[in-house]
Amino acid sequence: MSLPEMEALSGRIPDPLKVKLDLPRYRTLMAYPCWNYFRATISGTRAYESGLEACLRLLTFAENHRDSLTKEEYEGHLQRLYLGILDMLDKLDR
């Protein structure tokens, strides 16, 4: 595959941080096992800055859609997100 073909192909793949997030996608990502895969991917690739940005965006989404989530769902998501944020900050600090 030539360089122009690869560039054209990569232009079709959306940036995951720019994909529009809606409530069903958010719930899917925050649910088991997707959340574990998300965290494992960040740790495996050592993409802690991107992971931190993603967690902060998810936290903002959770706060903005608090009324659409049950109390248990909201609290569970906050716990996962804050632990994720602290973990990313810890790894970035090393």
DATADA-V906130 format. One record per backbone hydrogen bond with DSSP energy under -0.5 kcal/mol. CO is the residue of the C=O (numbers start at 1). NH is the residue of the N-H. If there is no record, write none. Layout:
co = (CO	CO)
nh = (NH	NH)
//
This chain:
co = (2	3	4	5	6	7	8	9	9	10	12	15	15	22	23	24	25	26	27	31	33	34	35	36	37	38	39	40	41	42	42	46	47	48	49	50	51	52	53	54	55	56	57	58	59	60	61	63	65	65	66	70	71	72	73	74	75	76	77	78	79	80	81	82	83	84	85	86	87	88	89	90	91)
nh = (6	7	8	9	10	11	12	12	13	13	14	18	19	26	27	28	29	30	31	35	37	38	39	40	41	42	43	44	45	46	47	48	51	52	53	54	55	56	57	58	59	60	61	62	63	64	65	66	68	69	69	74	75	76	77	78	79	80	81	82	83	84	85	86	87	88	89	90	91	92	93	94	94)
//
